[in-house]
Amino acid sequence: MPTTRRTFLGLGAAAAATVTLAACSSQGGESSGGSGGGISLWTHNGGNEDELAVVQSAVDAFNEANPDTSVDLKSFPQASYNDSIAAAAVSGDLPDILDLDGPIMPNWAWAGYLSPLSVSSDLEGRIIDSAKGYWNDTLYSIGPYDTSLCFLGRKSAFDAAGVPVPAVDKPWTKDEFNDALSKLGQLPDYDVAVDMGVWDTAEWWPYAYAPMLQSFGGDLIDRETYRTAEGFLNGTAAVEWGTWFRSLFADGYASQTPGTDGTDFLQSKVPLVYTGGWKVLKAQEALGEDEVLILPPVDFGKGAHVGGGSWQWGVSATSKNSEIANKFIEFLMQDEYLVKYSNAIGNFPSVASATAQTDNYGEGKPLEPVYEIGTTYALLRPATPGYKVISSVFDKAARDIVSGSDVQSALDQAVKDIDADIASNNGYQAT
């Protein structure tokens, strides 16, 4: 699926200042930015025709209903979108409306890119928590959809190995999961028991594996103060997580070099894969809907978790048309467009009333368990402007652990790096 939460775009204010204006001017599009005649809207999905078509349809309908306030859409390839926003911020030419990946919102709010949203309290209340972006108790962004991590299993393999299937509301315990891996790993028709998705890059690692750390009782940072990772990312619980995570590869349950994009599961090389809801339909198409089990995350002792937060919409701090910009975002958040989003890209709507109207979500539909898992177990990534650095540091530490580095040393270094960044940015306090 083209749009997933594992794609992370973010940079701090200092990094933004180093981006050349060419990064913005080199992109094609239909409008110039924050200045000019209409209400400017920038989106990251220039390479995703299906999602872009949904946004365009909302723009067309809004413009028809509001002929005196034209919204002009400009799309960017996802890979260059972040640089374009940073360059526009430097030049004072941010668009009125922009989309952003959920976990970067606090950084952009702290850097002065965003203004608080002023959508209706009714809409705010109806949106699921993981699709709302708060920083310092202020709403800065809302999203039309979310998705969920999950395990996908082969029913035939579970039957052959005698592995019980966990229910969404009764996930595996650590011991039950380890037992399942042991039994699945003994099946002669498969290479290893599970594909943990370590082929993937960037934000996937903290998005996918930090929820497991948190289920052990650790975390990426102290979520009460956001001033230190000491004791959270390198404490006893975190070391237990790292030791267990490393054992998956050291003991042969998972490969350090699986096929990219989950192909090992589709090609029947593994009976279990850790992935996201965006992969389910493809797996069902390839293997059969009855053969693909959609399974919840593991409860390692402190509750089961999956990452939360996807692409969201916000209003720039420099917009001179913020009232209309907020009005358009509310327009885009109508059930009609949430359903279109879901049908186009496979994510579930962020408002419950739209869910049953979609092709794949709702009672008895193919992706119903994905919605249940996402809305039951989602845990947002830390809402701090320092998350970009946290993400990068955790990515390195987890990779080092998988490669055989000492767990305690790798996590201690991660804490030092995160705390140094927080200190160098004065705690990321609001200015």
Disulfide bonds with the S-S distance in Angstrom:
none
